[in-house]
């Protein structure tokens, strides 16, 4: 199975938290790094998280990483290849609270 190429993540923020979208990526040596994070995403908001805008290099293997302010951060289990020219999005939903939240892949498309 080949890894899907995406141009962005979309986060539907349905948790009782303040979240910030970020991404983790794997470098050429196999080390995982976390990108900068974007602005606050509040309960009820849906926002794009664009790895390229956060410093991730084109062609990197990426995962969505959600910073939960004053809470437990969450990293998606699914990995994708970041392709700046792709119009495909990996769509996620965050639910729960600061101490216990769930990040779930909803669709890729």
Residue pairs with C-beta under 8 A, 6 or more apart in sequence:
3 61
3 79
3 80
3 81
4 80
4 81
4 88
4 90
4 108
5 80
5 81
5 82
5 83
5 86
5 88
6 62
6 80
6 81
6 82
6 83
6 86
6 88
6 89
6 90
6 108
7 50
7 52
7 82
7 83
7 84
7 85
7 86
7 87
7 88
7 89
8 48
8 49
8 50
8 51
8 89
8 90
9 21
9 23
9 48
9 49
9 50
9 51
9 64
9 76
9 89
9 90
9 91
9 92
10 46
10 47
10 48
10 49
10 89
10 90
10 91
10 92
11 19
11 21
11 41
11 46
11 47
11 48
11 49
11 64
11 66
11 92
11 93
11 94
12 46
12 91
12 92
12 93
12 94
12 106
13 19
13 41
13 42
13 43
13 44
13 45
13 46
13 47
13 94
14 43
14 44
14 93
14 94
14 95
15 43
15 68
15 94
15 95
15 96
15 97
15 101
16 43
16 96
16 97
16 98
17 43
17 68
17 69
17 71
17 94
17 96
17 97
17 98
17 101
18 40
18 41
18 42
18 68
18 69
18 70
19 40
19 41
19 42
19 66
19 67
19 68
19 69
19 94
20 37
20 38
20 39
20 40
20 41
20 66
20 67
20 69
21 37
21 38
21 41
21 47
21 49
21 54
21 64
21 65
21 66
21 67
22 34
22 35
22 36
22 37
22 38
22 49
22 54
22 64
22 65
22 66
22 67
23 34
23 35
23 49
23 51
23 54
23 56
23 62
23 63
23 64
23 65
23 82
24 32
24 33
24 34
24 35
24 62
24 63
24 65
24 75
25 32
25 33
25 35
25 51
25 56
25 57
25 60
25 61
25 62
25 63
25 82
26 32
26 60
26 61
27 33
27 60
34 65
35 51
35 54
35 55
35 56
35 65
36 54
36 55
37 54
37 67
38 47
38 49
38 53
38 54
40 69
41 47
48 89
49 64
51 60
51 62
51 82
52 58
52 82
52 84
56 62
56 82
57 82
58 82
58 83
58 84
59 81
59 82
59 83
60 81
60 82
61 79
61 80
61 81
61 82
62 79
62 80
62 81
62 82
63 75
63 76
63 77
63 78
63 79
63 80
64 75
64 76
64 90
64 92
64 103
65 73
65 74
65 75
65 76
66 73
66 74
66 75
66 94
66 101
66 103
67 73
68 74
68 98
68 101
69 98
70 98
71 97
71 98
71 99
71 101
72 98
72 99
72 100
72 101
74 94
74 101
74 102
74 103
75 103
76 90
76 92
76 103
76 105
77 105
78 90
78 105
80 90
80 108
88 108
88 109
89 108
89 109
90 105
90 108
91 105
91 106
91 107
91 108
91 109
92 103
92 104
92 105
92 106
93 103
93 104
93 106
94 101
94 102
94 103
95 101
95 102
95 104
96 102
